[in-house]
Structures are given as C-alpha cells and as structure tokens.
Amino acid sequence: MTNEQQIQLEAAAFRRLLKHLDSRKDVQNIELMNTTGFCRNCLSKWMMAEAKELAVELDYDQAREHVYGMPYSEWKENHQLPATAEQMAVFDALQAKK
C-alpha cells in the first residue's frame, strides 16, 4: 500500500465513521464517552489539533459543524438529551481513574 492509498483509506474510514454517527443521533455523547472514552466533541478537538499541525485554519465551531453535520447549537437543540444521574456517575467514576 502506498502512503497516498493509506491516506485515502483512512480519510474514507473517517467519513464513514461520521456518517455512522450521523445515522445514530440517538446515541448521546455521554454514552459514547462512557463506553468508548471519546465522543463527537473529542473528534472535533482532534480535527482542530491536526489542522493546527498542518497550519490549516479551523476553529472549534467549524470542526464541530463538520463532525455533527450541522451547527452544534442546532444538533444540541434537536438531538441532545440531558445526561442522567446514572450516566454522570459512570462518567465521573471513569474520570477519577485517569
């Protein structure tokens, strides 16, 4: 595999991940954090970090819009539910282990 092919495959897999997350708006970020250790916001932050490494201008709002497929405020209003006490307890316990 060439370096270019690897980059293309990784980019395609990332686009597929975003498409999958978009199809699962029912899965809340807190659930992702509690089960995988990352969420949509983490992906946005990773994109920003990589953009910085490549000297590409990308702010947090732009990165989140790319990951969420819409402005974050719109996604939050239409799809985000408040975290339950149980979800927050799991999150807090996991954070304490770090």
N, C-alpha and C positions, 0 to 999 in steps of 0.2 A: 504494500500500500504506500502510495506517495504521501508526502506531507499535505499536499493540496487535497487529496482524496480524504485524508483523515479529518482535515478541517471541514470539508463539505459534509462528511458523515456526522461529525459532532454538531455542526450547525443544524442539520436536518433533525437529529435526535432532540436537540433543544427546542426546535419549533414544534416537534411532535409532543414534547412534554407540555409546552404552553397550551397547545390545542387540547390535550387531555385535561389539564387543569381547568381550561375554559369550559369544557363539557361537564365538569364536576363542581359547579358553583355551590352545590350543596355541601361540599366538604369545606369546613371552616379552617382558617389559618391556624387557630389554636389546636385543632385536631391534627393538622399537619405537623405543627411544632412538637406536639406531644408524642407522635408516633414516628416521625422521621428526623426530627431535630432541625428542620428548615421549613419555611413557608414561602408564599408568594413574595412577601416583603423581603425575605432573605435573597431570593433570586434577583429582585430589583437591586438590592445593595451589591450583590456580586457583579451584576452588569455594570453598575457605576464604577466599581473598583477596576474592572477590566477595561472600561472606556478610558479611565484615567491613565492606566498603563500604556494605552495606545494613543494618548493625547487626543482623545475624542471628547467633545463637549457633550455631556449627558448628565442632567440633574436628576434628583430622586423622583420628582413628579413625572419626568419623561420616562424614566426607567420603569416606574410602576405602571404607567399607561401602556407601555409595551408588554409587560407581563400580564396585566389584568385585561388588556384588550379594550380598555376604556379608561377615562379618568378615574382615579382611585376613589374620589368622592362619590361618583356615580355607582361604582361597584359596591362601596361600603353601604350606601343608602339602599340599594336594591337587593344585596345578597348577604351582607354580614349580619350575623345574629350576635347578641351579647353572649360572652363566654359564661358558661355555667360555673357554679361554685366548684363542682367536681373537676371540670376542665382546668380551672385555675389552680386547684390543689395539686393536680398532676404536674402542671407547668411549673409551679413554684418548687415542688419536690425535685424535678429534673434540673432546674436552675441551681438549686442548692448543692447538687452533686458536682457542678462544674468547678 
